[in-house]
């Protein structure tokens, strides 16, 4: 059986409200204009520093924004999400089929672990691999490399499952198989452009795609 790496935001949970409210909070605390909802959605997927950097153009201001974001996220934002319909059943089915499951996310690891611990199926993940708090490990290729190291697993035995181009690009970087999911924030055009070869429109399609 395979080792399956699941992205978190946009794949397991719809975290739009929590993330966008925390980004808005950070910008407001810094006296900056809050972008439109469509612009804020772009913060979902990449690391925080990657998203704040083009807007703030100053490393110190980026770190300040990250701290403001964390203040609200740790108090409120971590719980502002919904589990996608069908995900719980799919996770249970994949576990029952003998696959090992893990989370690989650009969310910082302490936050990701806190969220996973409160998911009804969170105990099915044998590890949660996230970004370091200081941002020294945050890009998807680095995160996947850390997951492969922790599991001492060859890339060809693993799959990356995610909704954004970063998930697909990270998988391709390591020569891994992958599935792009269409219920999250990336969309078909983004995933295809990143090189996705297989797409799932619903969680219950994943077992058959992974078995192919």
KELOLUM-717258 format. One record per residue (C-alpha): x negated, z negated, y negated; residue in one letter; residue number from 1. Coordinates in Angstrom, 3 decimals. Example, Ala and Ser with C-alpha at 12.3 -4.5 7.8 and 13.67 -1.06 7.14 Angstrom:
<atoms>
+----------+----------+----------+---------+-----+
:       c1 :       c3 :       c2 : residuo : num :
+----------+----------+----------+---------+-----+
:  -12.300 :   -7.800 :    4.500 :       a :   1 :
:  -13.670 :   -7.140 :    1.060 :       s :   2 :
+----------+----------+----------+---------+-----+
</atoms>
This chain:
<atoms>
+----------+----------+----------+---------+-----+
:       c1 :       c3 :       c2 : residuo : num :
+----------+----------+----------+---------+-----+
:    0.000 :    0.000 :    0.000 :       x :   1 :
:   -1.057 :    0.564 :   -3.607 :       x :   2 :
:   -1.982 :   -1.736 :   -6.456 :       x :   3 :
:    0.459 :   -1.064 :   -9.305 :       x :   4 :
:   -0.436 :   -1.811 :  -12.932 :       x :   5 :
:    2.625 :   -2.158 :  -15.165 :       x :   6 :
:    2.500 :   -1.965 :  -18.928 :       x :   7 :
:    4.677 :   -4.677 :  -20.495 :       x :   8 :
:    6.235 :   -3.578 :  -23.817 :       x :   9 :
:    8.490 :   -0.576 :  -23.311 :       x :  10 :
:    8.083 :   -0.658 :  -19.537 :       x :  11 :
:    9.180 :   -4.079 :  -18.298 :       x :  12 :
:   10.795 :   -5.367 :  -21.490 :       x :  13 :
:   12.340 :   -3.975 :  -24.637 :       x :  14 :
:   10.346 :   -5.990 :  -27.153 :       x :  15 :
:   11.183 :   -3.958 :  -30.252 :       x :  16 :
:   12.910 :   -6.785 :  -32.122 :       x :  17 :
:   10.165 :   -9.334 :  -31.566 :       x :  18 :
:    7.275 :   -7.021 :  -32.376 :       x :  19 :
:    8.783 :   -5.323 :  -35.424 :       x :  20 :
:    9.977 :   -8.598 :  -36.932 :       x :  21 :
:    6.515 :  -10.088 :  -36.504 :       x :  22 :
:    4.853 :   -7.053 :  -38.100 :       x :  23 :
:    7.330 :   -7.247 :  -40.994 :       x :  24 :
:    6.598 :  -10.958 :  -41.354 :       x :  25 :
:    2.850 :  -10.340 :  -41.500 :       x :  26 :
:    3.174 :   -7.654 :  -44.151 :       x :  27 :
:    5.593 :   -9.743 :  -46.206 :       x :  28 :
:    3.233 :  -12.727 :  -46.103 :       x :  29 :
:    0.542 :  -10.455 :  -47.518 :       x :  30 :
:    2.798 :   -9.172 :  -50.290 :       x :  31 :
:    2.998 :   -5.673 :  -48.857 :       x :  32 :
:    5.928 :   -3.317 :  -48.499 :       x :  33 :
:    7.530 :   -3.298 :  -45.066 :       x :  34 :
:    7.791 :    0.220 :  -43.586 :       x :  35 :
:   10.973 :    1.661 :  -42.118 :       x :  36 :
:   12.170 :    0.700 :  -38.673 :       x :  37 :
:   10.944 :    4.015 :  -37.277 :       x :  38 :
:    7.458 :    3.339 :  -38.659 :       x :  39 :
:    7.444 :   -0.207 :  -37.310 :       x :  40 :
:    8.228 :    1.064 :  -33.811 :       x :  41 :
:    4.793 :    2.695 :  -33.802 :       x :  42 :
:    3.266 :   -0.780 :  -33.599 :       x :  43 :
:    4.670 :   -1.096 :  -30.074 :       x :  44 :
:    2.015 :   -0.108 :  -27.574 :       x :  45 :
:   -1.356 :   -0.055 :  -29.359 :       x :  46 :
:   -3.303 :   -3.209 :  -30.089 :       x :  47 :
:   -2.386 :   -4.992 :  -33.313 :       x :  48 :
:   -5.731 :   -4.315 :  -34.941 :       x :  49 :
:   -5.468 :   -0.614 :  -34.115 :       x :  50 :
:   -2.071 :   -0.476 :  -35.836 :       x :  51 :
:   -2.931 :   -2.598 :  -38.890 :       x :  52 :
:   -6.313 :   -0.982 :  -39.608 :       x :  53 :
:   -5.147 :    2.360 :  -41.119 :       x :  54 :
:   -2.687 :    0.538 :  -43.375 :       x :  55 :
:   -4.939 :   -2.296 :  -44.593 :       x :  56 :
:   -8.326 :   -0.518 :  -44.528 :       x :  57 :
:  -10.216 :   -3.810 :  -44.598 :       x :  58 :
:  -11.382 :   -5.862 :  -41.607 :       x :  59 :
:  -10.697 :   -9.212 :  -43.272 :       x :  60 :
:   -7.165 :   -8.179 :  -44.212 :       x :  61 :
:   -6.553 :   -6.896 :  -40.678 :       x :  62 :
:   -7.543 :  -10.296 :  -39.269 :       x :  63 :
:   -5.288 :  -12.027 :  -41.806 :       x :  64 :
:   -2.378 :   -9.817 :  -40.764 :       x :  65 :
:   -3.013 :  -10.552 :  -37.093 :       x :  66 :
:   -2.909 :  -14.307 :  -37.803 :       x :  67 :
:    0.396 :  -13.998 :  -39.697 :       x :  68 :
:    1.809 :  -11.927 :  -36.840 :       x :  69 :
:    0.735 :  -14.528 :  -34.289 :       x :  70 :
:    2.264 :  -17.395 :  -36.262 :       x :  71 :
:    5.725 :  -15.892 :  -35.955 :       x :  72 :
:    5.212 :  -14.453 :  -32.489 :       x :  73 :
:    4.200 :  -17.802 :  -31.008 :       x :  74 :
:    7.199 :  -19.504 :  -32.582 :       x :  75 :
:    9.900 :  -16.868 :  -32.109 :       x :  76 :
:    8.738 :  -13.360 :  -31.309 :       x :  77 :
:    7.598 :  -13.911 :  -27.733 :       x :  78 :
:   11.207 :  -14.594 :  -26.683 :       x :  79 :
:   12.783 :  -11.746 :  -28.676 :       x :  80 :
:   13.030 :   -9.210 :  -25.883 :       x :  81 :
:   15.344 :   -7.925 :  -23.183 :       x :  82 :
:   14.522 :   -6.874 :  -19.643 :       x :  83 :
:   15.361 :   -3.216 :  -19.054 :       x :  84 :
:   18.283 :   -2.555 :  -16.728 :       x :  85 :
:   17.063 :   -1.958 :  -13.201 :       x :  86 :
:   13.528 :   -3.268 :  -13.715 :       x :  87 :
:   14.052 :   -6.555 :  -11.873 :       x :  88 :
:   15.479 :   -4.796 :   -8.826 :       x :  89 :
:   12.695 :   -2.206 :   -8.857 :       x :  90 :
:    9.954 :   -4.829 :   -9.097 :       x :  91 :
:   11.499 :   -6.699 :   -6.171 :       x :  92 :
:   11.782 :   -3.493 :   -4.125 :       x :  93 :
:    8.166 :   -2.519 :   -4.762 :       x :  94 :
:    7.000 :   -6.012 :   -3.836 :       x :  95 :
:    9.091 :   -5.948 :   -0.671 :       x :  96 :
:    7.537 :   -2.585 :    0.235 :       x :  97 :
:    4.114 :   -4.246 :    0.279 :       x :  98 :
:    2.666 :   -3.105 :   -3.043 :       x :  99 :
:    0.582 :   -5.506 :   -5.102 :       x : 100 :
:    1.806 :   -5.715 :   -8.687 :       x : 101 :
:   -0.005 :   -6.635 :  -11.886 :       x : 102 :
:    0.574 :   -6.325 :  -15.620 :       x : 103 :
:   -1.958 :   -4.515 :  -17.810 :       x : 104 :
:   -0.987 :   -4.731 :  -21.471 :       x : 105 :
:   -2.493 :   -4.471 :  -24.950 :       x : 106 :
:   -0.595 :   -7.643 :  -25.844 :       x : 107 :
:   -3.016 :  -10.546 :  -25.994 :       x : 108 :
:   -3.334 :  -12.194 :  -22.618 :       x : 109 :
:   -2.026 :  -15.678 :  -23.490 :       x : 110 :
:    1.129 :  -14.160 :  -24.996 :       x : 111 :
:    1.565 :  -11.787 :  -22.056 :       x : 112 :
:    1.209 :  -14.635 :  -19.572 :       x : 113 :
:    3.774 :  -16.715 :  -21.448 :       x : 114 :
:    6.291 :  -13.875 :  -21.387 :       x : 115 :
:    5.651 :  -13.024 :  -17.732 :       x : 116 :
:    6.130 :  -16.658 :  -16.730 :       x : 117 :
:    9.647 :  -16.554 :  -18.176 :       x : 118 :
:   10.692 :  -13.269 :  -16.565 :       x : 119 :
:   12.896 :  -13.712 :  -13.479 :       x : 120 :
:   10.490 :  -11.497 :  -11.521 :       x : 121 :
:    7.296 :  -12.642 :  -13.240 :       x : 122 :
:    6.067 :  -14.441 :  -10.124 :       x : 123 :
:    5.750 :  -11.072 :   -8.376 :       x : 124 :
:    2.732 :  -10.157 :  -10.517 :       x : 125 :
:   -0.498 :  -11.365 :   -8.987 :       x : 126 :
:   -2.300 :  -11.225 :  -12.338 :       x : 127 :
:   -1.655 :  -10.523 :  -16.006 :       x : 128 :
:   -4.432 :   -8.592 :  -17.738 :       x : 129 :
:   -4.191 :   -8.506 :  -21.515 :       x : 130 :
:   -6.257 :   -8.113 :  -24.635 :       x : 131 :
:   -8.685 :  -10.817 :  -25.682 :       x : 132 :
:   -7.544 :  -12.885 :  -28.640 :       x : 133 :
:  -10.518 :  -11.721 :  -30.727 :       x : 134 :
:   -9.768 :   -8.070 :  -29.972 :       x : 135 :
:  -13.051 :   -7.432 :  -28.154 :       x : 136 :
:  -11.018 :   -6.027 :  -25.245 :       x : 137 :
:   -7.897 :   -4.241 :  -26.408 :       x : 138 :
:   -7.888 :   -0.500 :  -25.632 :       x : 139 :
:   -6.143 :    0.636 :  -22.445 :       x : 140 :
:   -9.269 :    2.046 :  -20.746 :       x : 141 :
:  -10.971 :   -1.340 :  -21.294 :       x : 142 :
:   -7.927 :   -3.234 :  -20.048 :       x : 143 :
:   -7.651 :   -1.104 :  -16.918 :       x : 144 :
:  -11.389 :   -1.530 :  -16.320 :       x : 145 :
:  -10.917 :   -5.303 :  -16.492 :       x : 146 :
:   -8.012 :   -5.116 :  -14.043 :       x : 147 :
:  -10.060 :   -3.026 :  -11.610 :       x : 148 :
:  -12.911 :   -5.540 :  -11.931 :       x : 149 :
:  -10.680 :   -8.546 :  -11.283 :       x : 150 :
:   -9.130 :   -6.956 :   -8.224 :       x : 151 :
:  -12.379 :   -5.339 :   -7.087 :       x : 152 :
:  -10.209 :   -2.295 :   -6.416 :       x : 153 :
:  -11.142 :    1.405 :   -6.435 :       x : 154 :
:   -9.231 :    3.366 :   -9.055 :       x : 155 :
:   -7.912 :    5.825 :   -6.477 :       x : 156 :
:   -5.912 :    3.024 :   -4.844 :       x : 157 :
:   -4.163 :    2.095 :   -8.090 :       x : 158 :
:   -1.370 :    3.413 :  -10.303 :       x : 159 :
:   -0.712 :    2.871 :  -14.010 :       x : 160 :
:    2.949 :    2.759 :  -15.028 :       x : 161 :
:    3.750 :    2.843 :  -18.732 :       x : 162 :
:    5.729 :    4.330 :  -21.588 :       x : 163 :
:    3.056 :    5.323 :  -24.127 :       x : 164 :
:    0.251 :    7.857 :  -24.298 :       x : 165 :
:   -2.306 :    5.023 :  -24.126 :       x : 166 :
:   -1.134 :    4.178 :  -20.611 :       x : 167 :
:   -1.564 :    7.756 :  -19.431 :       x : 168 :
:   -4.879 :    8.262 :  -21.231 :       x : 169 :
:   -6.196 :    5.006 :  -19.789 :       x : 170 :
:   -5.215 :    6.033 :  -16.277 :       x : 171 :
:   -6.785 :    9.478 :  -16.638 :       x : 172 :
:   -9.960 :    7.916 :  -18.031 :       x : 173 :
:  -10.361 :    6.086 :  -14.717 :       x : 174 :
:   -9.088 :    8.916 :  -12.510 :       x : 175 :
:   -6.011 :    6.907 :  -11.565 :       x : 176 :
:   -2.599 :    8.090 :  -10.551 :       x : 177 :
:    0.123 :    7.280 :  -13.031 :       x : 178 :
:    3.809 :    7.482 :  -13.913 :       x : 179 :
:    5.136 :    7.777 :  -17.450 :       x : 180 :
:    8.470 :    6.063 :  -18.048 :       x : 181 :
:   11.095 :    7.409 :  -20.410 :       x : 182 :
:   13.107 :    4.268 :  -21.170 :       x : 183 :
:   10.457 :    2.870 :  -23.515 :       x : 184 :
:    8.966 :    3.934 :  -26.836 :       x : 185 :
:    6.808 :    6.994 :  -26.174 :       x : 186 :
:    9.162 :    9.728 :  -25.061 :       x : 187 :
:    8.612 :   12.818 :  -22.940 :       x : 188 :
:    6.717 :   14.869 :  -25.522 :       x : 189 :
:    4.158 :   12.126 :  -26.123 :       x : 190 :
:    3.675 :   11.437 :  -22.429 :       x : 191 :
:    3.367 :   15.118 :  -21.492 :       x : 192 :
:    0.873 :   15.701 :  -24.301 :       x : 193 :
:   -1.213 :   12.807 :  -22.979 :       x : 194 :
:   -1.340 :   14.466 :  -19.572 :       x : 195 :
:    1.427 :   12.718 :  -17.647 :       x : 196 :
:    2.137 :   14.544 :  -14.404 :       x : 197 :
:    5.048 :   12.397 :  -13.229 :       x : 198 :
:    7.861 :   10.933 :  -15.322 :       x : 199 :
:   10.605 :    8.479 :  -14.406 :       x : 200 :
:   13.878 :    8.472 :  -16.304 :       x : 201 :
:   15.124 :    5.262 :  -14.633 :       x : 202 :
:   13.356 :    2.309 :  -12.987 :       x : 203 :
:   14.976 :    3.037 :   -9.618 :       x : 204 :
:   13.098 :    6.355 :   -9.490 :       x : 205 :
:    9.720 :    4.619 :   -9.320 :       x : 206 :
:    9.610 :    3.843 :   -5.556 :       x : 207 :
:   10.105 :    7.491 :   -4.605 :       x : 208 :
:    7.555 :    8.726 :   -7.170 :       x : 209 :
:    4.982 :    6.227 :   -5.962 :       x : 210 :
:    5.576 :    7.215 :   -2.348 :       x : 211 :
:    5.159 :   10.929 :   -3.021 :       x : 212 :
+----------+----------+----------+---------+-----+
</atoms>
